[in-house]
């Protein structure tokens, strides 16, 4: 379990697809947490997670406007 100061809101509302804005908030939260860490491996993991959340947000946006994915 992560230290209390690193606890996040991830996982709340499981079972439903997040909105693109929620994915962007998760990405931002990952970046804030990454800035607090000194371990480069942990930082890299959070940055990678942030990018994955941004990718999900973009995919969700495309789906909502009816574009198909490549």
CHARMM internal coordinates of N, CA and C (Angstrom, degrees):
IC EDIT
DIST 1 N 1 CA 1.4589
DIST 1 CA 1 C 1.5257
ANGL 1 N 1 CA 1 C 108.54
DIST 1 C 2 N 1.3433
ANGL 1 CA 1 C 2 N 117.99
DIHE 1 N 1 CA 1 C 2 N 135.23
DIST 2 N 2 CA 1.4615
ANGL 1 C 2 N 2 CA 119.94
DIHE 1 CA 1 C 2 N 2 CA -178.71
DIST 2 CA 2 C 1.5169
ANGL 2 N 2 CA 2 C 110.84
DIHE 1 C 2 N 2 CA 2 C -69.67
DIST 2 C 3 N 1.3402
ANGL 2 CA 2 C 3 N 116.85
DIHE 2 N 2 CA 2 C 3 N 155.85
DIST 3 N 3 CA 1.4590
ANGL 2 C 3 N 3 CA 119.14
DIHE 2 CA 2 C 3 N 3 CA 174.95
DIST 3 CA 3 C 1.5156
ANGL 3 N 3 CA 3 C 110.41
DIHE 2 C 3 N 3 CA 3 C -55.96
DIST 3 C 4 N 1.3267
ANGL 3 CA 3 C 4 N 115.79
DIHE 3 N 3 CA 3 C 4 N 153.08
DIST 4 N 4 CA 1.4645
ANGL 3 C 4 N 4 CA 120.48
DIHE 3 CA 3 C 4 N 4 CA -175.99
DIST 4 CA 4 C 1.5217
ANGL 4 N 4 CA 4 C 112.53
DIHE 3 C 4 N 4 CA 4 C -53.90
DIST 4 C 5 N 1.3489
ANGL 4 CA 4 C 5 N 117.14
DIHE 4 N 4 CA 4 C 5 N -39.17
DIST 5 N 5 CA 1.4630
ANGL 4 C 5 N 5 CA 119.22
DIHE 4 CA 4 C 5 N 5 CA -177.98
DIST 5 CA 5 C 1.5244
ANGL 5 N 5 CA 5 C 112.93
DIHE 4 C 5 N 5 CA 5 C -67.98
DIST 5 C 6 N 1.3436
ANGL 5 CA 5 C 6 N 117.04
DIHE 5 N 5 CA 5 C 6 N -14.24
DIST 6 N 6 CA 1.4547
ANGL 5 C 6 N 6 CA 120.41
DIHE 5 CA 5 C 6 N 6 CA 178.60
DIST 6 CA 6 C 1.5204
ANGL 6 N 6 CA 6 C 112.17
DIHE 5 C 6 N 6 CA 6 C -103.59
DIST 6 C 7 N 1.3293
ANGL 6 CA 6 C 7 N 117.04
DIHE 6 N 6 CA 6 C 7 N 2.58
DIST 7 N 7 CA 1.4613
ANGL 6 C 7 N 7 CA 119.55
DIHE 6 CA 6 C 7 N 7 CA 178.69
DIST 7 CA 7 C 1.5167
ANGL 7 N 7 CA 7 C 109.28
DIHE 6 C 7 N 7 CA 7 C -63.76
DIST 7 C 8 N 1.3236
ANGL 7 CA 7 C 8 N 115.35
DIHE 7 N 7 CA 7 C 8 N 141.77
DIST 8 N 8 CA 1.4594
ANGL 7 C 8 N 8 CA 120.64
DIHE 7 CA 7 C 8 N 8 CA -177.81
DIST 8 CA 8 C 1.5142
ANGL 8 N 8 CA 8 C 110.41
DIHE 7 C 8 N 8 CA 8 C -126.59
DIST 8 C 9 N 1.3017
ANGL 8 CA 8 C 9 N 115.38
DIHE 8 N 8 CA 8 C 9 N 178.43
DIST 9 N 9 CA 1.4565
ANGL 8 C 9 N 9 CA 121.21
DIHE 8 CA 8 C 9 N 9 CA 178.08
DIST 9 CA 9 C 1.5189
ANGL 9 N 9 CA 9 C 111.54
DIHE 8 C 9 N 9 CA 9 C -92.60
DIST 9 C 10 N 1.3376
ANGL 9 CA 9 C 10 N 118.75
DIHE 9 N 9 CA 9 C 10 N 7.59
DIST 10 N 10 CA 1.4620
ANGL 9 C 10 N 10 CA 120.77
DIHE 9 CA 9 C 10 N 10 CA 179.20
DIST 10 CA 10 C 1.5159
ANGL 10 N 10 CA 10 C 109.73
DIHE 9 C 10 N 10 CA 10 C -57.97
DIST 10 C 11 N 1.3042
ANGL 10 CA 10 C 11 N 115.71
DIHE 10 N 10 CA 10 C 11 N 142.36
DIST 11 N 11 CA 1.4500
ANGL 10 C 11 N 11 CA 120.02
DIHE 10 CA 10 C 11 N 11 CA 174.85
DIST 11 CA 11 C 1.5052
ANGL 11 N 11 CA 11 C 114.70
DIHE 10 C 11 N 11 CA 11 C 92.17
DIST 11 C 12 N 1.3087
ANGL 11 CA 11 C 12 N 118.23
DIHE 11 N 11 CA 11 C 12 N -12.99
DIST 12 N 12 CA 1.4620
ANGL 11 C 12 N 12 CA 119.29
DIHE 11 CA 11 C 12 N 12 CA 177.01
DIST 12 CA 12 C 1.5187
ANGL 12 N 12 CA 12 C 108.44
DIHE 11 C 12 N 12 CA 12 C -70.41
DIST 12 C 13 N 1.2973
ANGL 12 CA 12 C 13 N 116.08
DIHE 12 N 12 CA 12 C 13 N 136.18
DIST 13 N 13 CA 1.4521
ANGL 12 C 13 N 13 CA 119.57
DIHE 12 CA 12 C 13 N 13 CA 179.51
DIST 13 CA 13 C 1.5128
ANGL 13 N 13 CA 13 C 112.98
DIHE 12 C 13 N 13 CA 13 C 76.60
DIST 13 C 14 N 1.3180
ANGL 13 CA 13 C 14 N 117.17
DIHE 13 N 13 CA 13 C 14 N 27.31
DIST 14 N 14 CA 1.4675
ANGL 13 C 14 N 14 CA 120.26
DIHE 13 CA 13 C 14 N 14 CA 179.56
DIST 14 CA 14 C 1.5201
ANGL 14 N 14 CA 14 C 109.83
DIHE 13 C 14 N 14 CA 14 C -56.72
DIST 14 C 15 N 1.3042
ANGL 14 CA 14 C 15 N 115.76
DIHE 14 N 14 CA 14 C 15 N 150.15
DIST 15 N 15 CA 1.4476
ANGL 14 C 15 N 15 CA 120.52
DIHE 14 CA 14 C 15 N 15 CA 178.62
DIST 15 CA 15 C 1.5188
ANGL 15 N 15 CA 15 C 112.85
DIHE 14 C 15 N 15 CA 15 C 102.34
DIST 15 C 16 N 1.3150
ANGL 15 CA 15 C 16 N 117.13
DIHE 15 N 15 CA 15 C 16 N -8.93
DIST 16 N 16 CA 1.4595
ANGL 15 C 16 N 16 CA 119.41
DIHE 15 CA 15 C 16 N 16 CA 176.18
DIST 16 CA 16 C 1.5180
ANGL 16 N 16 CA 16 C 107.93
DIHE 15 C 16 N 16 CA 16 C -127.88
DIST 16 C 17 N 1.3167
ANGL 16 CA 16 C 17 N 115.66
DIHE 16 N 16 CA 16 C 17 N 152.04
DIST 17 N 17 CA 1.4446
ANGL 16 C 17 N 17 CA 119.92
DIHE 16 CA 16 C 17 N 17 CA 179.75
DIST 17 CA 17 C 1.5256
ANGL 17 N 17 CA 17 C 109.66
DIHE 16 C 17 N 17 CA 17 C -76.20
DIST 17 C 18 N 1.3023
ANGL 17 CA 17 C 18 N 116.00
DIHE 17 N 17 CA 17 C 18 N 134.70
DIST 18 N 18 CA 1.4557
ANGL 17 C 18 N 18 CA 121.04
DIHE 17 CA 17 C 18 N 18 CA 178.81
DIST 18 CA 18 C 1.5215
ANGL 18 N 18 CA 18 C 110.48
DIHE 17 C 18 N 18 CA 18 C -73.18
DIST 18 C 19 N 1.3196
ANGL 18 CA 18 C 19 N 114.84
DIHE 18 N 18 CA 18 C 19 N 157.35
DIST 19 N 19 CA 1.4644
ANGL 18 C 19 N 19 CA 119.63
DIHE 18 CA 18 C 19 N 19 CA 174.70
DIST 19 CA 19 C 1.5289
ANGL 19 N 19 CA 19 C 108.26
DIHE 18 C 19 N 19 CA 19 C -81.67
DIST 19 C 20 N 1.3071
ANGL 19 CA 19 C 20 N 115.70
DIHE 19 N 19 CA 19 C 20 N 164.90
DIST 20 N 20 CA 1.4619
ANGL 19 C 20 N 20 CA 120.39
DIHE 19 CA 19 C 20 N 20 CA 178.60
DIST 20 CA 20 C 1.5252
ANGL 20 N 20 CA 20 C 110.06
DIHE 19 C 20 N 20 CA 20 C -59.53
DIST 20 C 21 N 1.3240
ANGL 20 CA 20 C 21 N 117.51
DIHE 20 N 20 CA 20 C 21 N -38.41
DIST 21 N 21 CA 1.4655
ANGL 20 C 21 N 21 CA 120.43
DIHE 20 CA 20 C 21 N 21 CA 178.77
DIST 21 CA 21 C 1.5220
ANGL 21 N 21 CA 21 C 111.82
DIHE 20 C 21 N 21 CA 21 C -64.69
DIST 21 C 22 N 1.3254
ANGL 21 CA 21 C 22 N 117.04
DIHE 21 N 21 CA 21 C 22 N -37.50
DIST 22 N 22 CA 1.4655
ANGL 21 C 22 N 22 CA 119.74
DIHE 21 CA 21 C 22 N 22 CA 177.06
DIST 22 CA 22 C 1.5211
ANGL 22 N 22 CA 22 C 110.42
DIHE 21 C 22 N 22 CA 22 C -64.86
DIST 22 C 23 N 1.3278
ANGL 22 CA 22 C 23 N 117.08
DIHE 22 N 22 CA 22 C 23 N -42.82
DIST 23 N 23 CA 1.4581
ANGL 22 C 23 N 23 CA 120.03
DIHE 22 CA 22 C 23 N 23 CA 177.21
DIST 23 CA 23 C 1.5359
ANGL 23 N 23 CA 23 C 110.87
DIHE 22 C 23 N 23 CA 23 C -59.82
DIST 23 C 24 N 1.3162
ANGL 23 CA 23 C 24 N 116.89
DIHE 23 N 23 CA 23 C 24 N -39.44
DIST 24 N 24 CA 1.4712
ANGL 23 C 24 N 24 CA 120.13
DIHE 23 CA 23 C 24 N 24 CA 178.16
DIST 24 CA 24 C 1.5265
ANGL 24 N 24 CA 24 C 111.28
DIHE 23 C 24 N 24 CA 24 C -66.33
DIST 24 C 25 N 1.3260
ANGL 24 CA 24 C 25 N 116.60
DIHE 24 N 24 CA 24 C 25 N -37.13
DIST 25 N 25 CA 1.4782
ANGL 24 C 25 N 25 CA 119.60
DIHE 24 CA 24 C 25 N 25 CA 176.40
DIST 25 CA 25 C 1.5227
ANGL 25 N 25 CA 25 C 110.40
DIHE 24 C 25 N 25 CA 25 C -64.79
DIST 25 C 26 N 1.3282
ANGL 25 CA 25 C 26 N 117.02
DIHE 25 N 25 CA 25 C 26 N -41.41
DIST 26 N 26 CA 1.4619
ANGL 25 C 26 N 26 CA 120.49
DIHE 25 CA 25 C 26 N 26 CA 177.90
DIST 26 CA 26 C 1.5320
ANGL 26 N 26 CA 26 C 109.87
DIHE 25 C 26 N 26 CA 26 C -61.63
DIST 26 C 27 N 1.3296
ANGL 26 CA 26 C 27 N 116.56
DIHE 26 N 26 CA 26 C 27 N -42.37
DIST 27 N 27 CA 1.4612
ANGL 26 C 27 N 27 CA 120.57
DIHE 26 CA 26 C 27 N 27 CA 178.81
DIST 27 CA 27 C 1.5229
ANGL 27 N 27 CA 27 C 110.63
DIHE 26 C 27 N 27 CA 27 C -61.04
DIST 27 C 28 N 1.3134
ANGL 27 CA 27 C 28 N 116.33
DIHE 27 N 27 CA 27 C 28 N -44.73
DIST 28 N 28 CA 1.4627
ANGL 27 C 28 N 28 CA 120.23
DIHE 27 CA 27 C 28 N 28 CA 179.12
DIST 28 CA 28 C 1.5221
ANGL 28 N 28 CA 28 C 110.91
DIHE 27 C 28 N 28 CA 28 C -63.18
DIST 28 C 29 N 1.3139
ANGL 28 CA 28 C 29 N 116.86
DIHE 28 N 28 CA 28 C 29 N -39.84
DIST 29 N 29 CA 1.4612
ANGL 28 C 29 N 29 CA 120.54
DIHE 28 CA 28 C 29 N 29 CA 179.18
DIST 29 CA 29 C 1.5282
ANGL 29 N 29 CA 29 C 110.48
DIHE 28 C 29 N 29 CA 29 C -64.66
DIST 29 C 30 N 1.3209
ANGL 29 CA 29 C 30 N 117.29
DIHE 29 N 29 CA 29 C 30 N -39.88
DIST 30 N 30 CA 1.4670
ANGL 29 C 30 N 30 CA 120.41
DIHE 29 CA 29 C 30 N 30 CA 176.25
DIST 30 CA 30 C 1.5267
ANGL 30 N 30 CA 30 C 110.54
DIHE 29 C 30 N 30 CA 30 C -59.30
DIST 30 C 31 N 1.3176
ANGL 30 CA 30 C 31 N 116.87
DIHE 30 N 30 CA 30 C 31 N -42.67
DIST 31 N 31 CA 1.4579
ANGL 30 C 31 N 31 CA 120.41
DIHE 30 CA 30 C 31 N 31 CA -178.57
DIST 31 CA 31 C 1.5291
ANGL 31 N 31 CA 31 C 111.34
DIHE 30 C 31 N 31 CA 31 C -67.09
DIST 31 C 32 N 1.3274
ANGL 31 CA 31 C 32 N 117.17
DIHE 31 N 31 CA 31 C 32 N -39.42
DIST 32 N 32 CA 1.4701
ANGL 31 C 32 N 32 CA 120.63
DIHE 31 CA 31 C 32 N 32 CA 177.38
DIST 32 CA 32 C 1.5242
ANGL 32 N 32 CA 32 C 109.49
DIHE 31 C 32 N 32 CA 32 C -62.10
DIST 32 C 33 N 1.3183
ANGL 32 CA 32 C 33 N 116.42
DIHE 32 N 32 CA 32 C 33 N -45.15
DIST 33 N 33 CA 1.4611
ANGL 32 C 33 N 33 CA 120.15
DIHE 32 CA 32 C 33 N 33 CA 179.13
DIST 33 CA 33 C 1.5223
ANGL 33 N 33 CA 33 C 111.05
DIHE 32 C 33 N 33 CA 33 C -64.00
DIST 33 C 34 N 1.3281
ANGL 33 CA 33 C 34 N 117.19
DIHE 33 N 33 CA 33 C 34 N -41.09
DIST 34 N 34 CA 1.4638
ANGL 33 C 34 N 34 CA 120.98
DIHE 33 CA 33 C 34 N 34 CA -179.86
DIST 34 CA 34 C 1.5263
ANGL 34 N 34 CA 34 C 110.88
DIHE 33 C 34 N 34 CA 34 C -60.38
DIST 34 C 35 N 1.3267
ANGL 34 CA 34 C 35 N 116.98
DIHE 34 N 34 CA 34 C 35 N -38.32
DIST 35 N 35 CA 1.4619
ANGL 34 C 35 N 35 CA 120.58
DIHE 34 CA 34 C 35 N 35 CA 179.94
DIST 35 CA 35 C 1.5208
ANGL 35 N 35 CA 35 C 111.73
DIHE 34 C 35 N 35 CA 35 C -64.36
DIST 35 C 36 N 1.3205
ANGL 35 CA 35 C 36 N 117.63
DIHE 35 N 35 CA 35 C 36 N -26.57
DIST 36 N 36 CA 1.4595
ANGL 35 C 36 N 36 CA 121.77
DIHE 35 CA 35 C 36 N 36 CA -177.93
DIST 36 CA 36 C 1.5232
ANGL 36 N 36 CA 36 C 113.23
DIHE 35 C 36 N 36 CA 36 C -81.32
DIST 36 C 37 N 1.3091
ANGL 36 CA 36 C 37 N 116.79
DIHE 36 N 36 CA 36 C 37 N -18.72
DIST 37 N 37 CA 1.4642
ANGL 36 C 37 N 37 CA 120.64
DIHE 36 CA 36 C 37 N 37 CA -173.34
DIST 37 CA 37 C 1.5185
ANGL 37 N 37 CA 37 C 111.80
DIHE 36 C 37 N 37 CA 37 C -91.05
DIST 37 C 38 N 1.3265
ANGL 37 CA 37 C 38 N 115.29
DIHE 37 N 37 CA 37 C 38 N 149.35
DIST 38 N 38 CA 1.4595
ANGL 37 C 38 N 38 CA 119.65
DIHE 37 CA 37 C 38 N 38 CA 177.08
DIST 38 CA 38 C 1.5271
ANGL 38 N 38 CA 38 C 111.70
DIHE 37 C 38 N 38 CA 38 C -101.69
DIST 38 C 39 N 1.3215
ANGL 38 CA 38 C 39 N 117.77
DIHE 38 N 38 CA 38 C 39 N -22.36
DIST 39 N 39 CA 1.4642
ANGL 38 C 39 N 39 CA 121.07
DIHE 38 CA 38 C 39 N 39 CA -178.92
DIST 39 CA 39 C 1.5292
ANGL 39 N 39 CA 39 C 110.00
DIHE 38 C 39 N 39 CA 39 C -73.35
DIST 39 C 40 N 1.3372
ANGL 39 CA 39 C 40 N 117.75
DIHE 39 N 39 CA 39 C 40 N 119.61
DIST 40 N 40 CA 1.4684
ANGL 39 C 40 N 40 CA 120.05
DIHE 39 CA 39 C 40 N 40 CA -176.46
DIST 40 CA 40 C 1.5265
ANGL 40 N 40 CA 40 C 113.91
DIHE 39 C 40 N 40 CA 40 C -64.42
DIST 40 C 41 N 1.3311
ANGL 40 CA 40 C 41 N 117.24
DIHE 40 N 40 CA 40 C 41 N -30.72
DIST 41 N 41 CA 1.4620
ANGL 40 C 41 N 41 CA 119.86
DIHE 40 CA 40 C 41 N 41 CA 179.39
DIST 41 CA 41 C 1.5280
ANGL 41 N 41 CA 41 C 110.06
DIHE 40 C 41 N 41 CA 41 C -68.95
DIST 41 C 42 N 1.3303
ANGL 41 CA 41 C 42 N 116.64
DIHE 41 N 41 CA 41 C 42 N -44.94
DIST 42 N 42 CA 1.4634
ANGL 41 C 42 N 42 CA 120.38
DIHE 41 CA 41 C 42 N 42 CA 177.89
DIST 42 CA 42 C 1.5232
ANGL 42 N 42 CA 42 C 111.18
DIHE 41 C 42 N 42 CA 42 C -64.01
DIST 42 C 43 N 1.3386
ANGL 42 CA 42 C 43 N 116.37
DIHE 42 N 42 CA 42 C 43 N -41.61
DIST 43 N 43 CA 1.4712
ANGL 42 C 43 N 43 CA 120.12
DIHE 42 CA 42 C 43 N 43 CA 177.27
DIST 43 CA 43 C 1.5288
ANGL 43 N 43 CA 43 C 110.18
DIHE 42 C 43 N 43 CA 43 C -57.82
DIST 43 C 44 N 1.3270
ANGL 43 CA 43 C 44 N 115.56
DIHE 43 N 43 CA 43 C 44 N -47.64
DIST 44 N 44 CA 1.4656
ANGL 43 C 44 N 44 CA 120.33
DIHE 43 CA 43 C 44 N 44 CA -178.17
DIST 44 CA 44 C 1.5262
ANGL 44 N 44 CA 44 C 110.98
DIHE 43 C 44 N 44 CA 44 C -61.18
DIST 44 C 45 N 1.3190
ANGL 44 CA 44 C 45 N 116.98
DIHE 44 N 44 CA 44 C 45 N -39.88
DIST 45 N 45 CA 1.4695
ANGL 44 C 45 N 45 CA 119.78
DIHE 44 CA 44 C 45 N 45 CA 178.46
DIST 45 CA 45 C 1.5238
ANGL 45 N 45 CA 45 C 110.77
DIHE 44 C 45 N 45 CA 45 C -62.04
DIST 45 C 46 N 1.3224
ANGL 45 CA 45 C 46 N 116.85
DIHE 45 N 45 CA 45 C 46 N -43.67
DIST 46 N 46 CA 1.4683
ANGL 45 C 46 N 46 CA 119.49
DIHE 45 CA 45 C 46 N 46 CA -179.89
DIST 46 CA 46 C 1.5179
ANGL 46 N 46 CA 46 C 111.78
DIHE 45 C 46 N 46 CA 46 C -67.52
DIST 46 C 47 N 1.3199
ANGL 46 CA 46 C 47 N 117.58
DIHE 46 N 46 CA 46 C 47 N -38.51
DIST 47 N 47 CA 1.4694
ANGL 46 C 47 N 47 CA 120.40
DIHE 46 CA 46 C 47 N 47 CA 176.65
DIST 47 CA 47 C 1.5296
ANGL 47 N 47 CA 47 C 109.60
DIHE 46 C 47 N 47 CA 47 C -63.60
DIST 47 C 48 N 1.3284
ANGL 47 CA 47 C 48 N 116.68
DIHE 47 N 47 CA 47 C 48 N -40.55
DIST 48 N 48 CA 1.4615
ANGL 47 C 48 N 48 CA 120.77
DIHE 47 CA 47 C 48 N 48 CA 177.60
DIST 48 CA 48 C 1.5320
ANGL 48 N 48 CA 48 C 110.45
DIHE 47 C 48 N 48 CA 48 C -63.75
DIST 48 C 49 N 1.3220
ANGL 48 CA 48 C 49 N 116.90
DIHE 48 N 48 CA 48 C 49 N -41.86
DIST 49 N 49 CA 1.4704
ANGL 48 C 49 N 49 CA 120.61
DIHE 48 CA 48 C 49 N 49 CA 176.64
DIST 49 CA 49 C 1.5305
ANGL 49 N 49 CA 49 C 110.73
DIHE 48 C 49 N 49 CA 49 C -62.28
DIST 49 C 50 N 1.3293
ANGL 49 CA 49 C 50 N 116.62
DIHE 49 N 49 CA 49 C 50 N -41.24
DIST 50 N 50 CA 1.4636
ANGL 49 C 50 N 50 CA 120.48
DIHE 49 CA 49 C 50 N 50 CA 179.12
DIST 50 CA 50 C 1.5245
ANGL 50 N 50 CA 50 C 110.20
DIHE 49 C 50 N 50 CA 50 C -59.89
DIST 50 C 51 N 1.3334
ANGL 50 CA 50 C 51 N 116.33
DIHE 50 N 50 CA 50 C 51 N -43.75
DIST 51 N 51 CA 1.4623
ANGL 50 C 51 N 51 CA 119.62
DIHE 50 CA 50 C 51 N 51 CA 179.28
DIST 51 CA 51 C 1.5221
ANGL 51 N 51 CA 51 C 111.04
DIHE 50 C 51 N 51 CA 51 C -64.02
DIST 51 C 52 N 1.3350
ANGL 51 CA 51 C 52 N 116.24
DIHE 51 N 51 CA 51 C 52 N -39.31
DIST 52 N 52 CA 1.4681
ANGL 51 C 52 N 52 CA 119.59
DIHE 51 CA 51 C 52 N 52 CA 178.44
DIST 52 CA 52 C 1.5310
ANGL 52 N 52 CA 52 C 110.54
DIHE 51 C 52 N 52 CA 52 C -62.93
DIST 52 C 53 N 1.3246
ANGL 52 CA 52 C 53 N 117.16
DIHE 52 N 52 CA 52 C 53 N -41.47
DIST 53 N 53 CA 1.4635
ANGL 52 C 53 N 53 CA 119.83
DIHE 52 CA 52 C 53 N 53 CA 177.56
DIST 53 CA 53 C 1.5258
ANGL 53 N 53 CA 53 C 111.19
DIHE 52 C 53 N 53 CA 53 C -64.43
DIST 53 C 54 N 1.3427
ANGL 53 CA 53 C 54 N 117.39
DIHE 53 N 53 CA 53 C 54 N -38.91
DIST 54 N 54 CA 1.4650
ANGL 53 C 54 N 54 CA 119.55
DIHE 53 CA 53 C 54 N 54 CA 177.89
DIST 54 CA 54 C 1.5293
ANGL 54 N 54 CA 54 C 110.63
DIHE 53 C 54 N 54 CA 54 C -66.01
DIST 54 C 55 N 1.3207
ANGL 54 CA 54 C 55 N 116.85
DIHE 54 N 54 CA 54 C 55 N -37.88
DIST 55 N 55 CA 1.4668
ANGL 54 C 55 N 55 CA 120.35
DIHE 54 CA 54 C 55 N 55 CA 176.03
DIST 55 CA 55 C 1.5288
ANGL 55 N 55 CA 55 C 110.57
DIHE 54 C 55 N 55 CA 55 C -61.73
DIST 55 C 56 N 1.3347
ANGL 55 CA 55 C 56 N 116.08
DIHE 55 N 55 CA 55 C 56 N -43.02
DIST 56 N 56 CA 1.4700
ANGL 55 C 56 N 56 CA 119.75
DIHE 55 CA 55 C 56 N 56 CA 177.39
DIST 56 CA 56 C 1.5190
ANGL 56 N 56 CA 56 C 111.25
DIHE 55 C 56 N 56 CA 56 C -61.79
DIST 56 C 57 N 1.3318
ANGL 56 CA 56 C 57 N 116.81
DIHE 56 N 56 CA 56 C 57 N -40.66
DIST 57 N 57 CA 1.4696
ANGL 56 C 57 N 57 CA 120.50
DIHE 56 CA 56 C 57 N 57 CA 179.12
DIST 57 CA 57 C 1.5282
ANGL 57 N 57 CA 57 C 110.47
DIHE 56 C 57 N 57 CA 57 C -61.68
DIST 57 C 58 N 1.3236
ANGL 57 CA 57 C 58 N 116.01
DIHE 57 N 57 CA 57 C 58 N -44.12
DIST 58 N 58 CA 1.4668
ANGL 57 C 58 N 58 CA 119.85
DIHE 57 CA 57 C 58 N 58 CA 179.58
DIST 58 CA 58 C 1.5283
ANGL 58 N 58 CA 58 C 111.29
DIHE 57 C 58 N 58 CA 58 C -63.88
DIST 58 C 59 N 1.3257
ANGL 58 CA 58 C 59 N 116.30
DIHE 58 N 58 CA 58 C 59 N -42.39
DIST 59 N 59 CA 1.4751
ANGL 58 C 59 N 59 CA 119.85
DIHE 58 CA 58 C 59 N 59 CA 178.08
DIST 59 CA 59 C 1.5223
ANGL 59 N 59 CA 59 C 110.79
DIHE 58 C 59 N 59 CA 59 C -62.88
DIST 59 C 60 N 1.3195
ANGL 59 CA 59 C 60 N 116.65
DIHE 59 N 59 CA 59 C 60 N -41.56
DIST 60 N 60 CA 1.4683
ANGL 59 C 60 N 60 CA 121.16
DIHE 59 CA 59 C 60 N 60 CA 179.20
DIST 60 CA 60 C 1.5326
ANGL 60 N 60 CA 60 C 109.76
DIHE 59 C 60 N 60 CA 60 C -63.28
DIST 60 C 61 N 1.3331
ANGL 60 CA 60 C 61 N 116.45
DIHE 60 N 60 CA 60 C 61 N -43.70
DIST 61 N 61 CA 1.4689
ANGL 60 C 61 N 61 CA 120.03
DIHE 60 CA 60 C 61 N 61 CA 177.94
DIST 61 CA 61 C 1.5252
ANGL 61 N 61 CA 61 C 110.81
DIHE 60 C 61 N 61 CA 61 C -59.57
DIST 61 C 62 N 1.3293
ANGL 61 CA 61 C 62 N 116.90
DIHE 61 N 61 CA 61 C 62 N -45.15
DIST 62 N 62 CA 1.4718
ANGL 61 C 62 N 62 CA 119.84
DIHE 61 CA 61 C 62 N 62 CA -179.89
DIST 62 CA 62 C 1.5211
ANGL 62 N 62 CA 62 C 111.04
DIHE 61 C 62 N 62 CA 62 C -62.46
DIST 62 C 63 N 1.3209
ANGL 62 CA 62 C 63 N 116.52
DIHE 62 N 62 CA 62 C 63 N -40.92
DIST 63 N 63 CA 1.4708
ANGL 62 C 63 N 63 CA 119.99
DIHE 62 CA 62 C 63 N 63 CA 179.03
DIST 63 CA 63 C 1.5259
ANGL 63 N 63 CA 63 C 111.40
DIHE 62 C 63 N 63 CA 63 C -63.07
DIST 63 C 64 N 1.3310
ANGL 63 CA 63 C 64 N 115.14
DIHE 63 N 63 CA 63 C 64 N -39.32
DIST 64 N 64 CA 1.4640
ANGL 63 C 64 N 64 CA 118.91
DIHE 63 CA 63 C 64 N 64 CA -177.54
DIST 64 CA 64 C 1.5219
ANGL 64 N 64 CA 64 C 112.78
DIHE 63 C 64 N 64 CA 64 C -69.21
DIST 64 C 65 N 1.3308
ANGL 64 CA 64 C 65 N 117.17
DIHE 64 N 64 CA 64 C 65 N -27.14
DIST 65 N 65 CA 1.4600
ANGL 64 C 65 N 65 CA 118.44
DIHE 64 CA 64 C 65 N 65 CA 177.88
DIST 65 CA 65 C 1.5244
ANGL 65 N 65 CA 65 C 111.91
DIHE 64 C 65 N 65 CA 65 C -96.97
DIST 65 C 66 N 1.3410
ANGL 65 CA 65 C 66 N 115.51
DIHE 65 N 65 CA 65 C 66 N 3.42
DIST 66 N 66 CA 1.4529
ANGL 65 C 66 N 66 CA 120.36
DIHE 65 CA 65 C 66 N 66 CA 172.16
DIST 66 CA 66 C 1.4987
ANGL 66 N 66 CA 66 C 116.48
DIHE 65 C 66 N 66 CA 66 C 87.53
DIST 66 C 67 N 1.3369
ANGL 66 CA 66 C 67 N 117.38
DIHE 66 N 66 CA 66 C 67 N 11.51
DIST 67 N 67 CA 1.4618
ANGL 66 C 67 N 67 CA 119.14
DIHE 66 CA 66 C 67 N 67 CA 176.95
DIST 67 CA 67 C 1.5132
ANGL 67 N 67 CA 67 C 108.73
DIHE 66 C 67 N 67 CA 67 C -79.55
DIST 67 C 68 N 1.3198
ANGL 67 CA 67 C 68 N 115.64
DIHE 67 N 67 CA 67 C 68 N 152.59
DIST 68 N 68 CA 1.4527
ANGL 67 C 68 N 68 CA 120.00
DIHE 67 CA 67 C 68 N 68 CA 175.39
DIST 68 CA 68 C 1.5079
ANGL 68 N 68 CA 68 C 109.29
DIHE 67 C 68 N 68 CA 68 C -96.71
DIST 68 C 69 N 1.3190
ANGL 68 CA 68 C 69 N 115.26
DIHE 68 N 68 CA 68 C 69 N 153.90
DIST 69 N 69 CA 1.4495
ANGL 68 C 69 N 69 CA 119.90
DIHE 68 CA 68 C 69 N 69 CA 178.81
DIST 69 CA 69 C 1.5188
ANGL 69 N 69 CA 69 C 109.30
DIHE 68 C 69 N 69 CA 69 C -84.19
DIST 69 C 70 N 1.3423
ANGL 69 CA 69 C 70 N 114.83
DIHE 69 N 69 CA 69 C 70 N 153.23
DIST 70 N 70 CA 1.4711
ANGL 69 C 70 N 70 CA 120.50
DIHE 69 CA 69 C 70 N 70 CA 179.12
DIST 70 CA 70 C 1.4973
ANGL 70 N 70 CA 70 C 110.34
DIHE 69 C 70 N 70 CA 70 C -71.65
END
COOR INIT
IC SEED 1 N 1 CA 1 C
IC BUILD
